[in-house]
Amino acid sequence: MKYRIFLFIAITIAACTATEQPTLSGLLRSNFQTTHAGLPTDLYTLTNANGMEVCITNFGGRLVSVMVPDKDGNMVDVILGFDNINDYMTKASDFGASIGRYANRIAGGTFELDGQKVVLNQNDGENCLHGGAEGWQYQVYEAEQVDPQTLKLTMVDPDGHMGFPGTVTAVVTYTLTDDNAIDITYSGTTDKPTVLSMTNHAYFNLFGQDKPERAMDQELMLPAEFFCPDDAANIPTGELRKVEGTPFDFRTAKPIGKDFFADCADLRIAGGYDHCFNFTGWKNCRSGNELTLRGVALDPVSGRKMEMYTNQPCVQFYSANFLKNPCFPLRGGKPQQTQTAFCLETQTMPDSIHHQGDESFTNGVLRPGEKYDFTTVYKFSAE
């Protein structure tokens, strides 16, 4: 009798284990199910009619994997990340995260708004980076899978969190369309004057991770006439400099690594590309405006192409200069290595709050009654 009971239990356990099928990218949902600060985390999978797959966790609103076909139909994951929630929680990173309350850096971790001094959490030297040490990338979003192709994530960030004024209610909606595009909409409101700049921090490598060094050979086009030079703390100096005649000229597509080692002080300061590019006509970019093609990346070997559309005024182009922690291997045990991916983070200009009234800078202030409403689309194809 005991033997039969043990046999029944063993068969039941085996059956339960067998029912969990991995995602196309090899992820197990159970590896993302836990609680953080009393809130449940999970893994959500979006699929479209073409077989493309996108996996997202509500911890940090993160893209975990993006499976994209090449010119021969071979599917690979084109972003970096981990394969379980524990790594995302314990290994500080921005992989695939929905960043808030304010993307990029605010100098000195302080600013004045309407005559009131605001003191923020300092997590990048003296600066506040990506909302502070407990920014939204380390918080749990409320998740609602609307349908197989849409995930709605909601964040209520209380007044005073990381020092930011006002309670902000923000929504990030991921939609995987049938033309192989990831449509990310960001919206937000506040009950007090505050600053708000949201973005996604996916690390892309369109070849996949089998040959990570190929990232610098991938071609990039950014129709930006200006970029923001930074000081030694990676804070914009306040100057808008023309890209013409510099390594920052990506108006015509070129390999990311073509001018990477040029004799250029701006590249040396940042250890590569980590700069805000202002799109042509950026002053006309407004909340809710129509989307415009603002970038194209191409891997010439696999043929994978990514087009970026947005109504945001700027993009932070980052060449993964700090991706080098050997203690934190990536999915599949692959080591972190610098310049093995790139980020295109659409956003408001960094440190805009310290340039209020300067027409050369964007306005990152959000007030009660206003709505933050921007969209970025990453559309994939193969040629």
Stockholm file with secondary structure:
# STOCKHOLM 1.0

chainA/1-383         MKYRIFLFIAITIAACTATEQPTLSGLLRSNFQTTHAGLPTDLYTLTNANGMEVCITNFGGRLVSVMVPDKDGNMVDVILGFDNINDYMTKASDFGASIGRYANRIAGGTFELDGQKVVLNQNDGENCLHGGAEGWQYQVYEAEQVDPQTLKLTMVDPDGHMGFPGTVTAVVTYTLTDDNAIDITYSGTTDKPTVLSMTNHAYFNLFGQDKPERAMDQELMLPAEFFCPDDAANIPTGELRKVEGTPFDFRTAKPIGKDFFADCADLRIAGGYDHCFNFTGWKNCRSGNELTLRGVALDPVSGRKMEMYTNQPCVQFYSANFLKNPCFPLRGGKPQQTQTAFCLETQTMPDSIHHQGDESFTNGVLRPGEKYDFTTVYKFSAE
#=GR chainA/1-383 SS CHHHHHHHHHHHHHHHHHHCCCCTTSCCGGGGCEEETTEEECEEEEECTTCCEEEEETBTTEEEEEEEECTTSCEEECBCCCSSHHHHHHSCCCTTCEECSBCSEEGGGEEEETTEEEECCCCBTTBEETTSTTCGGGSBCEEEEEETTEEEEEEEECTTGGGCCSCEEEEEEEEECTTSEEEEEEEEEESSCEECBCEECCCBCTTCSSSGGGGGGSEEECCEEEECCBCTTSCBCSCCEECTTSTTCCSSCEETTTTTTSSCHHHHHHTSCEEEEEETTGGGCCTTCCCEEEEEEECTTTCEEEEEEESSSEEEEECCTTCCCTTSCCGGGCCCCTTSCBEEEEESCTTGGGGTTCTTSCCCEECTTCCEEEEEEEEEEEC
#=GC SS_cons         CHHHHHHHHHHHHHHHHHHCCCCTTSCCGGGGCEEETTEEECEEEEECTTCCEEEEETBTTEEEEEEEECTTSCEEECBCCCSSHHHHHHSCCCTTCEECSBCSEEGGGEEEETTEEEECCCCBTTBEETTSTTCGGGSBCEEEEEETTEEEEEEEECTTGGGCCSCEEEEEEEEECTTSEEEEEEEEEESSCEECBCEECCCBCTTCSSSGGGGGGSEEECCEEEECCBCTTSCBCSCCEECTTSTTCCSSCEETTTTTTSSCHHHHHHTSCEEEEEETTGGGCCTTCCCEEEEEEECTTTCEEEEEEESSSEEEEECCTTCCCTTSCCGGGCCCCTTSCBEEEEESCTTGGGGTTCTTSCCCEECTTCCEEEEEEEEEEEC
//
